[in-house]
Amino acid sequence: MHIDLSGRSALVTGAAQGIAQAVALQLKACGAAVQVADIDGERAAAFARSNGLSLHVFDIADRKAAHAAVADVLKLSGGRLDILVNGAGGVRGQVGQAIESVDEAGWSAIFDANIHGAFWMAQACAPAMQARGWGRMIHIASGAGLRPSLTGIQAYTAAKHALVGLAKQLSQDLGPHGITSNAIAPGFILSNPTTQRQWEAYGVDGQQRLLQSIHTRRLGEAQDIASMAAFLASDHAAWVTGQVISVDGGRS
Ligand SMILES: NC(=O)c1ccc[n+]([C@@H]2O[C@H](COP(=O)([O-])OP(=O)(O)OC[C@H]3O[C@@H](n4cnc5c(N)ncnc54)[C@H](O)[C@@H]3O)[C@@H](O)[C@H]2O)c1
């Protein structure tokens, strides 16, 4: 099977960090014209520049900003947008804490990044996909979208569960228009400073326990997720929709 995305136009959010960067590069390597987005312009800029990708800096949780950015994406792509990868999200620098100390700002920040923004992006991108009768929406969820999170962050687990639900609902709503919507649930990947700190905090024993719970006995890599995203973005996955696909070395 050869994955050929030439002629396709893709937008990947969250591209200041590991997983979305790997996805953007994989889609590009398969021939897609890729644009990237992130709220963190500084970090995303170096990546975009060095890979010749157009960068859009905005907050996906701001509906107006999301719609304006997608309009800009469409201007650059000649009106075409075939693939949306909702990669933005993460824990926004937070760590797990007791439920009584969770405040409104912390709770909302995680929902903004992981679910509110994913919906506004889907809403903004859907019309261009509907117009062509072909589209792919790929949402980077998490094992935390299926069970309690290793991070211990209540909002993260709740928001990723919501993202899995959104992926299924969008599948039903947009399927008749030739648009698929699937979630990928990655296992633990050392893709950013936060996961690096989390890994170190486990200590040698905790690290061993985590590795023993993974059937393949290794942590994931951003490329593991990128490979699945490329498949879901392709014509080969035309009849795969409304699914949440764990890419986690068998931990689930
Ligand atoms: N690393 C892991 O172990 C792991 C495991 C499961 C799922 N995930 C998910 O994979 C995705 C990518 O994770 P990662 O580990 O590569 O990096 P990450 O979670 O640190 O990166 C997320 C990116 O999203 C951007 N972002 C956050 N809020 C935004 C907003 N409101 N508007 C625009 N951009 C925003 C951030 O600036 C960041 O670059 C995330 O959704 C994360 O939740 C990661």
The ligand as a MOL file (V3000), in Angstrom:
LIG
                    3D

  0  0  0     0  0            999 V3000
M  V30 BEGIN CTAB
M  V30 COUNTS 44 48 0 0 0
M  V30 BEGIN ATOM
M  V30 1 N 2.9240 13.3070 24.4470 0
M  V30 2 C 2.1040 12.3670 24.8630 0
M  V30 3 O 2.4750 11.4510 25.5960 0
M  V30 4 C 0.6660 12.4100 24.4250 0
M  V30 5 C -0.1170 11.3010 24.7050 0
M  V30 6 C -1.4450 11.3140 24.3150 0
M  V30 7 C -1.9620 12.4080 23.6510 0
M  V30 8 N -1.1880 13.4860 23.3970 0 CHG=1
M  V30 9 C -1.8020 14.6030 22.6770 0
M  V30 10 O -1.1200 14.7810 21.4550 0
M  V30 11 C -1.1750 16.1560 21.0630 0
M  V30 12 C 0.2290 16.6720 20.8210 0
M  V30 13 O 0.9570 16.5090 22.0080 0
M  V30 14 P 2.5130 16.7790 22.1730 0
M  V30 15 O 2.9290 15.9260 23.2950 0
M  V30 16 O 3.2020 16.6790 20.8730 0 CHG=-1
M  V30 17 O 2.6740 18.2810 22.6050 0
M  V30 18 P 1.8220 19.2540 23.5230 0
M  V30 19 O 0.6560 18.5910 24.0940 0
M  V30 20 O 2.6980 19.9400 24.4510 0
M  V30 21 O 1.4840 20.2660 22.3510 0
M  V30 22 C 0.2830 20.7610 22.0970 0
M  V30 23 C 0.4600 21.9920 21.2140 0
M  V30 24 O -0.8100 22.6030 21.1510 0
M  V30 25 C -0.6240 23.9990 21.2250 0
M  V30 26 N -1.8400 24.5990 21.7620 0
M  V30 27 C -2.3560 24.4120 22.9940 0
M  V30 28 N -3.4390 25.1790 23.1630 0
M  V30 29 C -3.6340 25.8480 21.9970 0
M  V30 30 C -4.5950 26.7990 21.5700 0
M  V30 31 N -5.5790 27.2020 22.3800 0
M  V30 32 N -4.4990 27.2790 20.3140 0
M  V30 33 C -3.5100 26.8610 19.4780 0
M  V30 34 N -2.5560 25.9710 19.8490 0
M  V30 35 C -2.6160 25.4760 21.0930 0
M  V30 36 C 0.5510 24.1870 22.1670 0
M  V30 37 O 1.1710 25.4550 22.0230 0
M  V30 38 C 1.4460 23.0320 21.7820 0
M  V30 39 O 2.3670 23.3970 20.7970 0
M  V30 40 C -1.9030 16.8870 22.1900 0
M  V30 41 O -3.2580 17.0310 21.8410 0
M  V30 42 C -1.7450 15.9460 23.3620 0
M  V30 43 O -2.7920 16.1190 24.2960 0
M  V30 44 C 0.1190 13.5070 23.7650 0
M  V30 END ATOM
M  V30 BEGIN BOND
M  V30 1 1 1 2
M  V30 2 2 2 3
M  V30 3 1 2 4
M  V30 4 1 4 5
M  V30 5 2 4 44
M  V30 6 2 5 6
M  V30 7 1 6 7
M  V30 8 2 7 8
M  V30 9 1 8 9
M  V30 10 1 8 44
M  V30 11 1 9 10
M  V30 12 1 9 42
M  V30 13 1 10 11
M  V30 14 1 11 12
M  V30 15 1 11 40
M  V30 16 1 12 13
M  V30 17 1 13 14
M  V30 18 2 14 15
M  V30 19 1 14 16
M  V30 20 1 14 17
M  V30 21 1 17 18
M  V30 22 2 18 19
M  V30 23 1 18 20
M  V30 24 1 18 21
M  V30 25 1 21 22
M  V30 26 1 22 23
M  V30 27 1 23 24
M  V30 28 1 23 38
M  V30 29 1 24 25
M  V30 30 1 25 26
M  V30 31 1 25 36
M  V30 32 1 26 27
M  V30 33 1 26 35
M  V30 34 2 27 28
M  V30 35 1 28 29
M  V30 36 1 29 30
M  V30 37 2 29 35
M  V30 38 1 30 31
M  V30 39 2 30 32
M  V30 40 1 32 33
M  V30 41 2 33 34
M  V30 42 1 34 35
M  V30 43 1 36 37
M  V30 44 1 36 38
M  V30 45 1 38 39
M  V30 46 1 40 41
M  V30 47 1 40 42
M  V30 48 1 42 43
M  V30 END BOND
M  V30 END CTAB
M  END
